[in-house]
């Protein structure tokens, strides 16, 4: 995804991607957020996620580590924190130069649900979304058939990524060994 360089608003490390998503919504950000997940920060792997926002509502998502966009990119980014996060502001015309690539499009509340696991933030984001952006799930709880397929596809994509599974298992083993050493277990 080619995104014009924006004005850096904030750069920091967060435990949970909920924070930048909430900030983007609160500030009605038109721009983008760059997320570098823990695996990039700690395991020296490549992979940055970019989510574009218009008036605080996510529009496009892309993950460089797997070269995937849209809901699969959010699945690739959904991992334990911390995340290094950068928020950038862009003018509306500059953001429009990224285009409307269907393969990169994400429904308004999906980032809040998939990355942050926050249904309240997802509902707030959906309410803020313009009428021309069809919500992926209504607040009344009736799911559209396409949502179940995209969610299933995201889970299948995650489970099919053997490198990611192995990295998570390796990290879990290392953390368990570290805790065992701290507690005096052999």
Backbone torsions as a table, in degrees:
resi	resn	phi	psi	omega
1	UNK	NA	127.8	177.0
2	UNK	-97.7	108.1	179.6
3	UNK	-112.5	129.4	177.5
4	UNK	-60.9	151.2	179.2
5	UNK	-67.7	128.4	-179.0
6	UNK	-102.9	-174.1	176.9
7	UNK	-91.1	120.2	-179.4
8	UNK	-67.5	124.0	178.1
9	UNK	-99.0	-36.2	-174.1
10	UNK	-160.5	140.2	175.4
11	UNK	-138.6	119.7	-178.7
12	UNK	-162.4	174.1	177.4
13	UNK	-106.7	133.4	179.1
14	UNK	-125.9	153.7	176.3
15	UNK	-77.4	-30.1	-169.5
16	UNK	-136.1	134.4	179.7
17	UNK	-71.2	-1.0	177.0
18	UNK	-60.5	-40.1	-176.1
19	UNK	-55.8	-54.5	-179.6
20	UNK	-66.8	-30.7	177.9
21	UNK	-67.1	-41.3	178.3
22	UNK	-67.8	-40.0	178.1
23	UNK	-62.7	-44.3	179.7
24	UNK	-59.7	-42.6	179.7
25	UNK	-67.4	-46.6	-178.7
26	UNK	-62.3	-40.2	-178.6
27	UNK	-84.8	-2.0	-175.0
28	UNK	51.2	49.3	-175.4
29	UNK	-62.3	129.3	164.5
30	UNK	-110.9	112.6	-174.2
31	UNK	162.1	-137.7	-178.2
32	UNK	-155.7	161.7	176.4
33	UNK	-121.7	134.4	173.9
34	UNK	-107.0	124.7	179.9
35	UNK	-115.5	124.2	172.7
36	UNK	-109.8	109.9	-176.4
37	UNK	-73.9	168.5	-178.0
38	UNK	-51.5	-40.6	-177.5
39	UNK	-61.6	-33.3	176.1
40	UNK	-73.1	-43.2	-177.2
41	UNK	-68.8	-42.1	-171.8
42	UNK	-101.4	-29.2	-173.9
43	UNK	-105.7	10.5	179.8
44	UNK	51.9	36.4	175.9
45	UNK	-96.8	165.1	178.3
46	UNK	-92.3	143.4	175.4
47	UNK	154.1	117.4	175.3
48	UNK	-133.7	139.5	175.9
49	UNK	-102.3	141.8	176.0
50	UNK	-125.5	127.6	176.2
51	UNK	-123.6	124.3	177.3
52	UNK	-92.0	150.9	-178.7
53	UNK	-132.1	142.7	170.1
54	UNK	-125.3	117.6	-177.5
55	UNK	55.0	36.2	176.4
56	UNK	87.9	-3.9	-176.8
57	UNK	-105.3	123.8	178.8
58	UNK	-59.8	140.5	178.3
59	UNK	-120.6	-50.7	-175.6
60	UNK	-127.0	149.7	175.9
61	UNK	-139.3	142.8	178.7
62	UNK	-148.1	141.2	177.8
63	UNK	-123.6	119.3	-175.6
64	UNK	-70.1	-28.2	-177.7
65	UNK	-62.1	-30.3	-179.4
66	UNK	-120.2	-3.7	-178.8
67	UNK	57.5	41.8	178.7
68	UNK	-121.3	154.5	-179.9
69	UNK	-126.9	172.8	177.7
70	UNK	69.7	-150.9	-179.9
71	UNK	-54.6	-38.2	176.7
72	UNK	-61.4	-33.5	177.2
73	UNK	-64.5	-39.8	177.4
74	UNK	-64.7	-37.8	176.9
75	UNK	-63.0	-39.4	179.0
76	UNK	-66.2	-32.5	-179.7
77	UNK	-81.8	-17.3	-175.5
78	UNK	-76.8	90.5	178.6
79	UNK	-145.9	165.8	-178.8
80	UNK	-62.0	147.5	178.2
81	UNK	-73.4	179.0	11.1
82	UNK	-83.1	166.8	175.9
83	UNK	-126.5	139.0	167.0
84	UNK	-89.1	129.2	-172.8
85	UNK	-125.1	136.4	172.1
86	UNK	-127.2	128.6	176.5
87	UNK	-105.9	130.6	-180.0
88	UNK	-124.4	141.5	174.5
89	UNK	-101.4	140.2	175.1
90	UNK	-131.9	154.3	172.1
91	UNK	-72.7	156.2	179.4
92	UNK	-57.7	-44.8	178.1
93	UNK	-62.0	-37.4	179.5
94	UNK	-67.0	-41.2	178.4
95	UNK	-63.7	-34.8	-179.6
96	UNK	-64.4	-20.5	179.0
97	UNK	-70.4	-16.6	176.9
98	UNK	-71.4	-18.5	177.7
99	UNK	84.2	-179.3	178.6
100	UNK	-119.8	76.4	-176.6
101	UNK	-83.9	113.6	-176.8
102	UNK	-56.5	-35.5	-178.5
103	UNK	-68.2	-17.2	-179.3
104	UNK	-103.4	-10.2	-174.2
105	UNK	-67.5	141.7	174.8
106	UNK	-128.0	143.0	175.4
107	UNK	-63.0	154.4	-172.9
108	UNK	-52.6	-46.5	-175.4
109	UNK	-92.6	-1.4	-173.0
110	UNK	-64.9	-39.8	-179.7
111	UNK	-61.7	-42.6	179.7
112	UNK	-64.8	-37.4	179.5
113	UNK	-74.4	-47.7	-173.4
114	UNK	-77.5	-39.9	-176.9
115	UNK	-89.0	-40.9	-174.4
116	UNK	-103.0	-16.0	-177.1
117	UNK	59.8	38.6	-173.8
118	UNK	-120.2	94.0	-178.7
119	UNK	-63.1	-32.0	179.9
120	UNK	-67.7	-43.3	177.1
121	UNK	-64.8	-39.3	177.7
122	UNK	-61.8	-43.5	179.5
123	UNK	-65.0	-41.6	177.2
124	UNK	-61.7	-40.3	179.7
125	UNK	-65.9	-42.3	178.6
126	UNK	-61.9	-40.6	179.3
127	UNK	-64.2	-33.6	-178.9
128	UNK	-78.2	-19.7	-176.5
129	UNK	-63.6	142.4	177.5
130	UNK	-65.6	156.6	-176.0
131	UNK	-60.4	-27.2	-178.0
132	UNK	-78.1	-6.2	176.5
133	UNK	-101.3	105.9	-177.0
134	UNK	-64.3	124.1	178.2
135	UNK	-66.9	144.5	-178.6
136	UNK	-76.9	-20.3	-178.4
137	UNK	-154.5	134.7	-179.7
138	UNK	-82.6	156.4	178.4
139	UNK	-70.5	-14.5	177.5
140	UNK	-76.8	-11.8	174.9
141	UNK	96.3	-0.3	178.6
142	UNK	-87.7	116.1	-176.1
143	UNK	-84.7	146.5	172.8
144	UNK	-85.7	151.1	-179.0
145	UNK	-57.7	-38.0	-178.3
146	UNK	-62.9	-30.4	179.9
147	UNK	-67.1	-42.0	179.7
148	UNK	-62.8	-39.4	179.7
149	UNK	-67.5	-43.0	-178.4
150	UNK	-68.8	-36.3	177.4
151	UNK	-66.8	-43.9	178.5
152	UNK	-62.4	-41.4	178.9
153	UNK	-63.1	-38.4	178.8
154	UNK	-65.8	-41.7	178.7
155	UNK	-65.9	-44.3	178.4
156	UNK	-61.7	-40.8	179.0
157	UNK	-63.8	-41.7	178.7
158	UNK	-62.8	-48.5	-178.0
159	UNK	-65.8	-26.6	179.8
160	UNK	-80.2	-13.4	-177.9
161	UNK	-85.4	87.6	-174.8
162	UNK	-62.9	-36.3	179.6
163	UNK	-62.8	-42.1	179.7
164	UNK	-66.5	-43.1	178.7
165	UNK	-61.3	-45.3	179.1
166	UNK	-62.7	-40.8	178.9
167	UNK	-63.8	-40.8	178.4
168	UNK	-66.1	-42.1	178.7
169	UNK	-64.5	-42.5	178.8
170	UNK	-61.4	-45.3	179.8
171	UNK	-63.0	-42.0	179.2
172	UNK	-62.9	-41.4	177.9
173	UNK	-62.5	-43.5	-179.9
174	UNK	-63.4	-43.2	178.9
175	UNK	-65.5	-39.0	178.5
176	UNK	-65.4	-41.9	178.1
177	UNK	-64.4	-39.9	178.9
178	UNK	-64.3	-45.3	178.8
179	UNK	-64.5	-40.7	179.1
180	UNK	-61.6	-41.7	178.5
181	UNK	-64.8	-41.2	179.1
182	UNK	-63.9	-33.4	-177.5
183	UNK	-91.0	-2.7	177.7
184	UNK	82.9	19.3	176.1
185	UNK	-89.1	150.1	177.0
186	UNK	-90.3	NA	NA
